[in-house]
Amino acid sequence: QVQLVQSGAEVKKPGASVRVSCKASGFTFTSYGISWVRQAPGQGLEWMGWISGYNDNADYAQRFQARVTMTTDTSTSTVYMELRSLRSDDTAVYYCARDDGSSWYTYWGQGTLVTVSS
Amino acid sequence: DIQMTQSPSSVSASVGDRVTITCRASQGIAGWLAWYQQKPGKAPKLLIFSASTLQSGVPSRFSGSGSGTDFTLTISSLQPEDFATYYCQQANSFPLTFGGGTKVEIK
């Protein structure tokens, strides 16, 4: 069955970087894209960007363009999301989700809480 | 960017009630719209895609309609497990954007 398993919770200081991983299984990794979506405490869903499992092409939301990098490792079917220059308002649960082919998302990771605090 | 505006932001309803949530896009997106349900501490769950196609396994009391800029999610007879927050999402173009959410609460 399709699974997306994310890395564990992180606590970071302002200005630091965080890398969250998302390990995929149960499907052909190179046939799908993966998006990252975050959710601040008590807030709504915010799309951060998308990366192709086929050729590493990525598309980022403008507001994260300068601070985020998404990469893939096809040998382990893992997607990584690195966010730099962390601020307190980056505190959120970060989700990876598999693009079903038309930007619908059936399968989601369990979420990774990133806390930014001094 | 395409802005998605959901209303209401919250609704109080009783089991058995009919509930309707609307979502408006700032520009036409044809039928490129999905609806998700999210419960506390859980990832979103896809309910409807292509504006009106029910995802496999989702109860038929959920339905979606609309095209262009105006969309609706209807729960025909609210069940206890339906109390949650609902989000619309446009899939017309990057950046993907979500509505602000509608919390369905117990009356």
gemmi code that builds the backbone of each chain (N, CA, C; Angstrom):
import gemmi

chains = {
    "A": [
        ("GLN", (0.846, -1.189, 0.000), (0.000, 0.000, 0.000), (0.885, 1.244, 0.000)),
        ("VAL", (0.310, 2.303, -0.507), (1.047, 3.556, -0.594), (1.288, 4.096, 0.803)),
        ("GLN", (2.529, 4.456, 1.072), (2.881, 5.072, 2.354), (3.877, 6.187, 2.137)),
        ("LEU", (3.710, 7.237, 2.902), (4.669, 8.324, 2.982), (5.016, 8.464, 4.457)),
        ("VAL", (6.263, 8.181, 4.798), (6.673, 8.219, 6.193), (7.689, 9.336, 6.387)),
        ("GLN", (7.346, 10.279, 7.236), (8.175, 11.467, 7.444), (9.090, 11.315, 8.639)),
        ("SER", (10.119, 12.117, 8.661), (11.058, 12.136, 9.775), (10.413, 12.787, 11.000)),
        ("GLY", (11.091, 12.665, 12.116), (10.515, 13.071, 13.386), (10.566, 14.562, 13.661)),
        ("ALA", (9.933, 14.920, 14.761), (9.825, 16.323, 15.153), (11.198, 16.953, 15.354)),
        ("GLU", (11.259, 18.250, 15.088), (12.501, 19.019, 15.187), (12.255, 20.273, 16.012)),
        ("VAL", (13.278, 20.655, 16.764), (13.270, 21.940, 17.458), (14.505, 22.695, 16.975)),
        ("LYS", (14.295, 23.890, 16.471), (15.385, 24.669, 15.908), (15.361, 26.086, 16.465)),
        ("LYS", (16.524, 26.705, 16.441), (16.622, 28.102, 16.845), (16.423, 29.003, 15.635)),
        ("PRO", (15.958, 30.219, 15.877), (15.807, 31.169, 14.767), (17.120, 31.325, 14.021)),
        ("GLY", (17.011, 31.347, 12.694), (18.175, 31.475, 11.835), (18.752, 30.151, 11.377)),
        ("ALA", (18.371, 29.074, 12.036), (18.877, 27.748, 11.659), (18.128, 27.218, 10.437)),
        ("SER", (18.558, 26.031, 10.004), (17.899, 25.332, 8.904), (17.329, 24.019, 9.419)),
        ("VAL", (16.336, 23.511, 8.707), (15.770, 22.204, 9.032), (15.607, 21.426, 7.740)),
        ("ARG", (15.829, 20.120, 7.815), (15.579, 19.249, 6.670), (14.631, 18.153, 7.116)),
        ("VAL", (13.521, 18.062, 6.415), (12.499, 17.051, 6.713), (12.495, 16.042, 5.574)),
        ("SER", (12.445, 14.775, 5.928), (12.422, 13.743, 4.883), (11.053, 13.079, 4.788)),
        ("CYS", (10.801, 12.498, 3.639), (9.520, 11.854, 3.340), (9.854, 10.613, 2.514)),
        ("LYS", (9.780, 9.448, 3.141), (10.140, 8.205, 2.448), (8.898, 7.548, 1.885)),
        ("ALA", (8.928, 7.319, 0.587), (7.767, 6.773, -0.116), (7.900, 5.276, -0.332)),
        ("SER", (6.779, 4.590, -0.316), (6.758, 3.168, -0.631), (5.389, 2.800, -1.181)),
        ("GLY", (5.341, 1.662, -1.866), (4.069, 1.164, -2.374), (3.687, 1.683, -3.737)),
        ("PHE", (4.550, 2.471, -4.374), (4.278, 2.966, -5.715), (5.603, 3.277, -6.406)),
        ("THR", (5.530, 3.486, -7.707), (6.726, 3.804, -8.487), (7.077, 5.269, -8.272)),
        ("PHE", (8.121, 5.489, -7.511), (8.485, 6.837, -7.055), (8.638, 7.803, -8.217)),
        ("THR", (9.272, 7.343, -9.284), (9.596, 8.242, -10.398), (8.388, 8.596, -11.264)),
        ("SER", (7.237, 8.032, -10.942), (6.027, 8.322, -11.725), (5.166, 9.417, -11.112)),
        ("TYR", (5.591, 9.945, -9.977), (4.744, 10.913, -9.273), (5.544, 12.105, -8.776)),
        ("GLY", (4.831, 13.189, -8.575), (5.402, 14.336, -7.892), (4.963, 14.348, -6.445)),
        ("ILE", (5.680, 15.098, -5.662), (5.394, 15.253, -4.234), (5.306, 16.736, -3.922)),
        ("SER", (4.279, 17.117, -3.193), (4.179, 18.490, -2.695), (4.436, 18.512, -1.194)),
        ("TRP", (4.856, 19.686, -0.735), (4.956, 19.944, 0.704), (3.928, 21.005, 1.061)),
        ("VAL", (3.212, 20.722, 2.138), (2.157, 21.610, 2.629), (2.393, 21.788, 4.125)),
        ("ARG", (2.296, 23.013, 4.598), (2.492, 23.206, 6.026), (1.255, 23.795, 6.675)),
        ("GLN", (1.199, 23.626, 7.993), (0.047, 24.108, 8.753), (0.532, 24.627, 10.104)),
        ("ALA", (0.489, 25.932, 10.258), (0.849, 26.549, 11.532), (-0.219, 26.205, 12.570)),
        ("PRO", (0.134, 26.267, 13.845), (-0.830, 25.887, 14.897), (-2.140, 26.659, 14.782)),
        ("GLY", (-3.234, 25.917, 14.692), (-4.550, 26.526, 14.623), (-4.872, 27.230, 13.322)),
        ("GLN", (-4.016, 27.063, 12.319), (-4.194, 27.765, 11.051), (-4.532, 26.799, 9.916)),
        ("GLY", (-4.668, 27.350, 8.730), (-5.031, 26.559, 7.567), (-3.827, 25.942, 6.869)),
        ("LEU", (-4.092, 25.396, 5.694), (-3.080, 24.696, 4.913), (-2.402, 25.648, 3.943)),
        ("GLU", (-1.090, 25.500, 3.829), (-0.306, 26.379, 2.956), (0.629, 25.533, 2.105)),
        ("TRP", (0.473, 25.641, 0.797), (1.328, 24.907, -0.127), (2.678, 25.576, -0.243)),
        ("MET", (3.748, 24.774, -0.136), (5.093, 25.323, -0.187), (5.768, 25.088, -1.529)),
        ("GLY", (5.469, 23.953, -2.146), (6.120, 23.661, -3.407), (5.934, 22.201, -3.796)),
        ("TRP", (6.462, 21.875, -4.949), (6.280, 20.556, -5.570), (7.576, 20.152, -6.225)),
        ("ILE", (7.855, 18.842, -6.193), (9.020, 18.328, -6.890), (8.656, 17.067, -7.636)),
        ("SER", (9.210, 16.920, -8.812), (8.972, 15.731, -9.623), (9.860, 14.587, -9.142)),
        ("GLY", (9.258, 13.410, -9.010), (10.050, 12.226, -8.683), (10.784, 11.692, -9.895)),
        ("TYR", (10.442, 12.228, -11.053), (11.035, 11.744, -12.306), (12.343, 12.448, -12.635)),
        ("ASN", (12.306, 13.805, -12.546), (13.488, 14.529, -13.015), (13.947, 15.642, -12.086)),
        ("ASP", (13.418, 15.670, -10.872), (13.845, 16.657, -9.873), (13.416, 18.095, -10.196)),
        ("ASN", (12.621, 18.273, -11.214), (12.092, 19.623, -11.441), (11.258, 20.049, -10.235)),
        ("ALA", (11.427, 21.288, -9.824), (10.698, 21.769, -8.650), (10.037, 23.103, -8.941)),
        ("ASP", (8.960, 23.353, -8.251), (8.227, 24.623, -8.359), (7.884, 25.042, -6.939)),
        ("TYR", (8.330, 26.232, -6.555), (8.157, 26.691, -5.184), (7.184, 27.864, -5.124)),
        ("ALA", (6.459, 27.945, -4.032), (5.652, 29.131, -3.788), (6.576, 30.329, -3.640)),
        ("GLN", (6.152, 31.430, -4.205), (6.991, 32.635, -4.228), (7.522, 33.004, -2.844)),
        ("ARG", (6.677, 32.877, -1.834), (7.098, 33.355, -0.518), (8.180, 32.494, 0.121)),
        ("PHE", (8.394, 31.285, -0.416), (9.435, 30.413, 0.113), (10.623, 30.279, -0.835)),
        ("GLN", (10.510, 30.872, -2.005), (11.477, 30.664, -3.079), (12.924, 30.818, -2.617)),
        ("ALA", (13.191, 31.830, -1.814), (14.569, 32.131, -1.423), (15.076, 31.244, -0.291)),
        ("ARG", (14.188, 30.539, 0.376), (14.585, 29.822, 1.592), (14.400, 28.322, 1.534)),
        ("VAL", (13.755, 27.799, 0.506), (13.422, 26.374, 0.490), (14.116, 25.658, -0.656)),
        ("THR", (14.497, 24.419, -0.410), (15.013, 23.545, -1.453), (14.405, 22.165, -1.261)),
        ("MET", (13.846, 21.636, -2.328), (13.304, 20.271, -2.307), (14.154, 19.404, -3.216)),
        ("THR", (14.507, 18.232, -2.734), (15.327, 17.310, -3.501), (14.772, 15.897, -3.368)),
        ("THR", (15.246, 15.029, -4.258), (14.833, 13.630, -4.194), (16.055, 12.725, -4.198)),
        ("ASP", (15.880, 11.548, -3.657), (16.875, 10.487, -3.736), (16.125, 9.264, -4.263)),
        ("THR", (16.270, 9.017, -5.555), (15.496, 7.932, -6.154), (15.963, 6.571, -5.656)),
        ("SER", (17.205, 6.477, -5.199), (17.713, 5.188, -4.729), (16.993, 4.727, -3.462)),
        ("THR", (16.473, 5.689, -2.698), (15.749, 5.349, -1.468), (14.294, 5.819, -1.515)),
        ("SER", (13.871, 6.346, -2.651), (12.486, 6.843, -2.796), (12.140, 7.847, -1.703)),
        ("THR", (13.053, 8.764, -1.504), (12.878, 9.752, -0.426), (12.922, 11.166, -1.001)),
        ("VAL", (12.036, 11.986, -0.492), (12.009, 13.404, -0.826), (12.439, 14.191, 0.407)),
        ("TYR", (13.214, 15.228, 0.180), (13.679, 16.080, 1.260), (13.202, 17.512, 1.031)),
        ("MET", (12.885, 18.161, 2.139), (12.534, 19.582, 2.103), (13.404, 20.295, 3.116)),
        ("GLU", (14.233, 21.216, 2.626), (15.080, 22.016, 3.508), (14.551, 23.433, 3.547)),
        ("LEU", (14.359, 23.951, 4.742), (13.929, 25.338, 4.929), (14.997, 26.046, 5.748)),
        ("ARG", (15.496, 27.163, 5.232), (16.619, 27.889, 5.845), (16.132, 29.171, 6.520)),
        ("SER", (17.030, 29.770, 7.273), (16.750, 31.052, 7.936), (15.415, 31.008, 8.674)),
        ("LEU", (15.284, 30.007, 9.520), (14.010, 29.789, 10.195), (13.640, 30.948, 11.117)),
        ("ARG", (12.329, 31.219, 11.152), (11.763, 32.247, 12.013), (10.712, 31.589, 12.906)),
        ("SER", (10.293, 32.287, 13.911), (9.293, 31.703, 14.818), (7.993, 31.384, 14.079)),
        ("ASP", (7.667, 32.148, 13.061), (6.420, 31.872, 12.336), (6.540, 30.719, 11.337)),
        ("ASP", (7.695, 30.069, 11.308), (7.829, 28.812, 10.558), (7.426, 27.618, 11.406)),
        ("THR", (7.124, 27.852, 12.668), (6.629, 26.772, 13.523), (5.330, 26.244, 12.937)),
        ("ALA", (5.344, 24.962, 12.608), (4.207, 24.372, 11.902), (4.392, 22.869, 11.798)),
        ("VAL", (3.320, 22.207, 11.415), (3.404, 20.814, 10.980), (3.612, 20.833, 9.474)),
        ("TYR", (4.623, 20.107, 9.028), (4.961, 20.040, 7.616), (4.540, 18.658, 7.091)),
        ("TYR", (3.753, 18.673, 6.022), (3.280, 17.439, 5.399), (3.863, 17.284, 4.004)),
        ("CYS", (4.214, 16.050, 3.651), (4.426, 15.736, 2.248), (3.177, 15.011, 1.741)),
        ("ALA", (2.899, 15.141, 0.466), (1.711, 14.523, -0.115), (2.005, 14.150, -1.568)),
        ("ARG", (1.503, 13.019, -1.993), (1.733, 12.567, -3.359), (0.715, 13.163, -4.309)),
        ("ASP", (1.237, 13.763, -5.378), (0.393, 14.329, -6.424), (-0.185, 13.181, -7.244)),
        ("ASP", (-1.510, 13.095, -7.316), (-2.158, 12.000, -8.041), (-2.084, 12.174, -9.556)),
        ("GLY", (-1.512, 13.260, -10.002), (-1.335, 13.478, -11.436), (-2.032, 14.723, -11.932)),
        ("SER", (-2.962, 15.213, -11.130), (-3.684, 16.439, -11.483), (-3.716, 17.414, -10.315)),
        ("SER", (-2.707, 17.317, -9.470), (-2.605, 18.161, -8.273), (-3.705, 17.899, -7.272)),
        ("TRP", (-4.212, 16.630, -7.257), (-5.045, 16.190, -6.129), (-4.138, 15.343, -5.252)),
        ("TYR", (-4.460, 15.286, -3.958), (-3.567, 14.627, -3.006), (-4.327, 13.618, -2.156)),
        ("THR", (-4.207, 12.347, -2.544), (-4.862, 11.280, -1.811), (-4.003, 10.807, -0.645)),
        ("TYR", (-2.699, 10.740, -0.898), (-1.807, 10.164, 0.107), (-0.937, 11.246, 0.728)),
        ("TRP", (-0.919, 11.240, 2.056), (-0.190, 12.221, 2.836), (0.725, 11.536, 3.838)),
        ("GLY", (1.823, 12.193, 4.146), (2.631, 11.743, 5.260), (1.927, 12.046, 6.579)),
        ("GLN", (2.524, 11.587, 7.652), (1.900, 11.763, 8.966), (2.135, 13.156, 9.552)),
        ("GLY", (2.994, 13.910, 8.903), (3.292, 15.258, 9.381), (4.513, 15.279, 10.283)),
        ("THR", (5.257, 16.364, 10.196), (6.440, 16.583, 11.035), (6.320, 17.948, 11.678)),
        ("LEU", (6.309, 17.980, 12.988), (6.242, 19.250, 13.708), (7.636, 19.865, 13.773)),
        ("VAL", (7.748, 21.065, 13.263), (8.979, 21.838, 13.370), (8.673, 23.028, 14.273)),
        ("THR", (9.414, 23.098, 15.355), (9.247, 24.197, 16.317), (10.472, 25.085, 16.254)),
        ("VAL", (10.245, 26.367, 16.039), (11.343, 27.338, 15.988), (11.228, 28.227, 17.219)),
        ("SER", (12.225, 28.104, 18.075), (12.169, 28.849, 19.336), (13.577, 29.075, 19.856)),
        ("SER", (13.773, 30.255, 20.431), (15.072, 30.557, 21.016), (15.168, 29.990, 22.433)),
    ],
    "B": [
        ("ASP", (-1.401, 34.847, -8.123), (-1.865, 33.672, -7.424), (-3.394, 33.675, -7.377)),
        ("ILE", (-3.971, 32.494, -7.412), (-5.423, 32.364, -7.317), (-5.819, 32.314, -5.843)),
        ("GLN", (-6.666, 33.237, -5.439), (-7.129, 33.266, -4.045), (-8.399, 32.438, -3.931)),
        ("MET", (-8.474, 31.637, -2.872), (-9.645, 30.808, -2.621), (-10.328, 31.294, -1.343)),
        ("THR", (-11.576, 31.671, -1.457), (-12.315, 32.207, -0.319), (-13.436, 31.249, 0.056)),
        ("GLN", (-13.367, 30.736, 1.265), (-14.372, 29.801, 1.750), (-15.322, 30.493, 2.697)),
        ("SER", (-16.565, 30.048, 2.676), (-17.531, 30.528, 3.661), (-18.562, 29.446, 3.953)),
        ("PRO", (-19.079, 29.430, 5.197), (-18.625, 30.258, 6.314), (-17.305, 29.736, 6.873)),
        ("SER", (-16.727, 30.450, 7.815), (-15.495, 29.966, 8.438), (-15.809, 28.908, 9.496)),
        ("SER", (-17.025, 28.953, 10.010), (-17.473, 27.901, 10.923), (-18.979, 27.769, 10.829)),
        ("VAL", (-19.464, 26.582, 11.147), (-20.907, 26.331, 11.131), (-21.219, 25.359, 12.262)),
        ("SER", (-22.277, 25.658, 12.982), (-22.766, 24.750, 14.027), (-23.972, 24.000, 13.489)),
        ("ALA", (-23.931, 22.708, 13.582), (-25.009, 21.901, 13.025), (-25.242, 20.661, 13.871)),
        ("SER", (-26.385, 20.059, 13.674), (-26.755, 18.860, 14.419), (-26.664, 17.635, 13.523)),
        ("VAL", (-26.548, 16.488, 14.137), (-26.563, 15.236, 13.376), (-27.860, 15.175, 12.566)),
        ("GLY", (-27.710, 14.845, 11.290), (-28.846, 14.777, 10.388), (-29.070, 16.037, 9.573)),
        ("ASP", (-28.436, 17.132, 9.951), (-28.590, 18.383, 9.208), (-27.907, 18.309, 7.850)),
        ("ARG", (-28.386, 19.142, 6.955), (-27.731, 19.339, 5.665), (-26.806, 20.543, 5.829)),
        ("VAL", (-25.569, 20.382, 5.402), (-24.567, 21.436, 5.543), (-23.997, 21.759, 4.170)),
        ("THR", (-23.892, 23.052, 3.890), (-23.341, 23.498, 2.613), (-22.203, 24.477, 2.868)),
        ("ILE", (-21.086, 24.228, 2.214), (-19.899, 25.081, 2.316), (-19.587, 25.583, 0.921)),
        ("THR", (-19.264, 26.865, 0.824), (-18.957, 27.414, -0.492), (-17.492, 27.839, -0.585)),
        ("CYS", (-17.013, 27.833, -1.788), (-15.626, 28.206, -2.080), (-15.637, 29.020, -3.369)),
        ("ARG", (-15.009, 30.176, -3.325), (-14.960, 31.047, -4.504), (-13.518, 31.291, -4.899)),
        ("ALA", (-13.228, 31.113, -6.167), (-11.888, 31.366, -6.703), (-11.810, 32.777, -7.262)),
        ("SER", (-10.644, 33.393, -7.136), (-10.476, 34.769, -7.604), (-10.419, 34.877, -9.127)),
        ("GLN", (-10.240, 33.751, -9.792), (-10.337, 33.699, -11.246), (-10.830, 32.312, -11.628)),
        ("GLY", (-11.276, 32.164, -12.853), (-11.853, 30.903, -13.278), (-10.861, 29.751, -13.237)),
        ("ILE", (-11.302, 28.636, -12.683), (-10.449, 27.458, -12.596), (-11.137, 26.232, -13.210)),
        ("ALA", (-12.149, 26.475, -14.025), (-12.918, 25.371, -14.631), (-13.373, 24.425, -13.499)),
        ("GLY", (-13.022, 23.149, -13.601), (-13.399, 22.193, -12.556), (-12.228, 21.732, -11.715)),
        ("TRP", (-11.165, 22.515, -11.719), (-9.946, 22.105, -11.025), (-10.009, 22.433, -9.536)),
        ("LEU", (-10.874, 21.717, -8.850), (-11.078, 21.981, -7.441), (-11.219, 20.677, -6.670)),
        ("ALA", (-10.594, 20.636, -5.499), (-10.701, 19.495, -4.590), (-11.220, 19.969, -3.234)),
        ("TRP", (-11.829, 19.035, -2.529), (-12.262, 19.270, -1.149), (-11.604, 18.231, -0.238)),
        ("TYR", (-11.148, 18.707, 0.919), (-10.506, 17.853, 1.908), (-11.219, 18.001, 3.248)),
        ("GLN", (-11.153, 16.922, 4.023), (-11.618, 16.928, 5.400), (-10.397, 16.733, 6.291)),
        ("GLN", (-10.309, 17.500, 7.354), (-9.207, 17.323, 8.287), (-9.722, 17.276, 9.715)),
        ("LYS", (-9.274, 16.268, 10.432), (-9.587, 16.148, 11.853), (-8.347, 16.497, 12.665)),
        ("PRO", (-8.526, 16.940, 13.900), (-7.383, 17.398, 14.707), (-6.265, 16.367, 14.787)),
        ("GLY", (-5.056, 16.836, 14.532), (-3.880, 15.986, 14.632), (-3.685, 15.029, 13.487)),
        ("LYS", (-4.524, 15.142, 12.460), (-4.442, 14.229, 11.308), (-4.160, 14.988, 10.023)),
        ("ALA", (-3.639, 14.258, 9.046), (-3.451, 14.841, 7.723), (-4.806, 15.016, 7.037)),
        ("PRO", (-4.884, 15.936, 6.093), (-6.124, 16.082, 5.326), (-6.465, 14.805, 4.567)),
        ("LYS", (-7.768, 14.628, 4.358), (-8.269, 13.478, 3.603), (-9.023, 13.988, 2.378)),
        ("LEU", (-8.652, 13.492, 1.209), (-9.310, 13.917, -0.031), (-10.728, 13.355, -0.090)),
        ("LEU", (-11.704, 14.241, -0.248), (-13.100, 13.828, -0.364), (-13.587, 13.851, -1.814)),
        ("ILE", (-13.292, 14.945, -2.485), (-13.823, 15.202, -3.827), (-12.741, 15.840, -4.666)),
        ("PHE", (-12.633, 15.448, -5.920), (-11.731, 16.087, -6.865), (-12.494, 16.380, -8.152)),
        ("SER", (-11.876, 17.152, -8.992), (-12.545, 17.612, -10.222), (-13.916, 18.224, -9.909)),
        ("ALA", (-13.991, 18.901, -8.788), (-15.176, 19.641, -8.332), (-16.333, 18.757, -7.875)),
        ("SER", (-16.511, 17.590, -8.517), (-17.717, 16.824, -8.218), (-17.513, 15.315, -8.177)),
        ("THR", (-16.286, 14.849, -8.350), (-16.025, 13.408, -8.355), (-15.697, 12.933, -6.947)),
        ("LEU", (-16.485, 11.989, -6.468), (-16.295, 11.480, -5.115), (-15.090, 10.543, -5.081)),
        ("GLN", (-14.183, 10.785, -4.180), (-13.033, 9.897, -4.012), (-13.527, 8.532, -3.542)),
        ("SER", (-12.842, 7.490, -3.991), (-13.206, 6.130, -3.607), (-13.255, 5.996, -2.086)),
        ("GLY", (-14.334, 5.360, -1.615), (-14.465, 5.107, -0.186), (-15.139, 6.216, 0.603)),
        ("VAL", (-15.376, 7.350, -0.038), (-16.018, 8.477, 0.660), (-17.539, 8.288, 0.594)),
        ("PRO", (-18.221, 8.449, 1.713), (-19.686, 8.229, 1.720), (-20.423, 9.134, 0.749)),
        ("SER", (-21.506, 8.620, 0.224), (-22.261, 9.343, -0.804), (-23.026, 10.545, -0.247)),
        ("ARG", (-23.041, 10.726, 1.066), (-23.686, 11.936, 1.616), (-22.864, 13.203, 1.304)),
        ("PHE", (-21.616, 12.994, 0.883), (-20.793, 14.116, 0.456), (-20.972, 14.323, -1.048)),
        ("SER", (-21.139, 15.559, -1.450), (-21.213, 15.858, -2.878), (-20.616, 17.226, -3.140)),
        ("GLY", (-20.123, 17.398, -4.349), (-19.544, 18.673, -4.750), (-20.133, 19.136, -6.063)),
        ("SER", (-20.173, 20.429, -6.231), (-20.681, 20.981, -7.480), (-19.978, 22.296, -7.761)),
        ("GLY", (-20.177, 22.769, -8.988), (-19.643, 24.067, -9.368), (-18.635, 23.972, -10.487)),
        ("SER", (-18.352, 25.134, -11.053), (-17.371, 25.242, -12.120), (-17.040, 26.715, -12.298)),
        ("GLY", (-15.837, 26.974, -12.781), (-15.457, 28.374, -12.990), (-14.907, 29.005, -11.725)),
        ("THR", (-15.732, 29.766, -11.037), (-15.270, 30.438, -9.825), (-16.047, 30.053, -8.569)),
        ("ASP", (-17.185, 29.435, -8.702), (-18.037, 29.166, -7.537), (-18.292, 27.671, -7.363)),
        ("PHE", (-18.017, 27.194, -6.150), (-18.075, 25.774, -5.865), (-18.773, 25.540, -4.525)),
        ("THR", (-19.330, 24.340, -4.402), (-20.065, 23.995, -3.193), (-19.752, 22.572, -2.768)),
        ("LEU", (-19.566, 22.397, -1.473), (-19.497, 21.068, -0.862), (-20.752, 20.922, -0.011)),
        ("THR", (-21.473, 19.827, -0.206), (-22.687, 19.577, 0.560), (-22.564, 18.249, 1.290)),
        ("ILE", (-22.932, 18.278, 2.561), (-23.087, 17.043, 3.338), (-24.589, 16.899, 3.551)),
        ("SER", (-25.166, 15.874, 2.988), (-26.633, 15.802, 2.929), (-27.268, 15.500, 4.284)),
        ("SER", (-26.600, 14.690, 5.089), (-27.117, 14.337, 6.406), (-25.920, 14.129, 7.325)),
        ("LEU", (-25.631, 15.147, 8.105), (-24.404, 15.178, 8.900), (-24.353, 14.014, 9.893)),
        ("GLN", (-23.227, 13.345, 9.888), (-23.008, 12.234, 10.827), (-21.972, 12.628, 11.874)),
        ("PRO", (-21.948, 11.937, 13.011), (-21.003, 12.332, 14.079), (-19.559, 12.385, 13.627)),
        ("GLU", (-19.193, 11.494, 12.712), (-17.797, 11.460, 12.248), (-17.468, 12.585, 11.270)),
        ("ASP", (-18.457, 13.380, 10.886), (-18.234, 14.460, 9.925), (-17.817, 15.764, 10.590)),
        ("PHE", (-17.824, 15.824, 11.894), (-17.404, 17.048, 12.563), (-15.896, 17.180, 12.410)),
        ("ALA", (-15.500, 18.206, 11.681), (-14.119, 18.353, 11.237), (-13.986, 19.719, 10.562)),
        ("THR", (-12.802, 19.979, 10.042), (-12.578, 21.194, 9.247), (-12.434, 20.788, 7.788)),
        ("TYR", (-13.038, 21.573, 6.916), (-13.058, 21.279, 5.484), (-12.333, 22.385, 4.721)),
        ("TYR", (-11.533, 21.975, 3.748), (-10.762, 22.914, 2.932), (-11.022, 22.655, 1.456)),
        ("CYS", (-11.125, 23.734, 0.692), (-11.080, 23.598, -0.761), (-9.654, 23.892, -1.221)),
        ("GLN", (-9.316, 23.395, -2.387), (-7.969, 23.596, -2.965), (-8.099, 23.694, -4.473)),
        ("GLN", (-7.514, 24.729, -5.038), (-7.533, 24.819, -6.495), (-6.326, 24.083, -7.060)),
        ("ALA", (-6.560, 23.360, -8.135), (-5.515, 22.581, -8.799), (-5.320, 23.059, -10.235)),
        ("ASN", (-5.767, 24.277, -10.505), (-5.664, 24.819, -11.867), (-4.231, 25.162, -12.236)),
        ("SER", (-3.494, 25.710, -11.276), (-2.145, 26.163, -11.584), (-1.349, 26.333, -10.306)),
        ("PHE", (-0.021, 26.237, -10.440), (0.874, 26.574, -9.347), (0.944, 28.095, -9.208)),
        ("PRO", (1.041, 28.636, -7.997), (1.053, 27.916, -6.735), (-0.332, 27.390, -6.365)),
        ("LEU", (-0.382, 26.149, -5.922), (-1.644, 25.619, -5.423), (-2.063, 26.442, -4.209)),
        ("THR", (-3.345, 26.652, -4.065), (-3.842, 27.445, -2.941), (-5.069, 26.797, -2.337)),
        ("PHE", (-5.188, 26.989, -1.035), (-6.295, 26.430, -0.273), (-7.211, 27.545, 0.224)),
        ("GLY", (-8.458, 27.200, 0.438), (-9.346, 28.095, 1.139), (-8.953, 28.135, 2.617)),
        ("GLY", (-9.528, 29.064, 3.337), (-9.165, 29.254, 4.735), (-9.734, 28.214, 5.684)),
        ("GLY", (-10.629, 27.384, 5.191), (-11.185, 26.319, 6.023), (-12.550, 26.651, 6.590)),
        ("THR", (-13.357, 25.624, 6.782), (-14.656, 25.741, 7.423), (-14.735, 24.680, 8.508)),
        ("LYS", (-14.899, 25.124, 9.732), (-14.989, 24.191, 10.849), (-16.449, 23.838, 11.076)),
        ("VAL", (-16.771, 22.566, 11.006), (-18.136, 22.099, 11.253), (-18.185, 21.592, 12.683)),
        ("GLU", (-18.971, 22.281, 13.489), (-19.028, 21.987, 14.920), (-20.383, 21.443, 15.316)),
        ("ILE", (-20.396, 20.780, 16.452), (-21.641, 20.213, 16.971), (-22.486, 21.314, 17.605)),
        ("LYS", (-23.744, 21.341, 17.207), (-24.667, 22.334, 17.766), (-25.183, 21.887, 19.128)),
    ],
}
model = gemmi.Model(1)
for chain_id, residues in chains.items():
    chain = gemmi.Chain(chain_id)
    for i, (resn, *xyz) in enumerate(residues, 1):
        res = gemmi.Residue()
        res.name, res.seqid = resn, gemmi.SeqId(i, " ")
        for name, pos in zip(("N", "CA", "C"), xyz):
            atom = gemmi.Atom()
            atom.name, atom.element = name, gemmi.Element(name[0])
            atom.pos, atom.b_iso = gemmi.Position(*pos), 0.0
            res.add_atom(atom)
        chain.add_residue(res)
    model.add_chain(chain)
structure = gemmi.Structure()
structure.add_model(model)
structure.setup_entities()
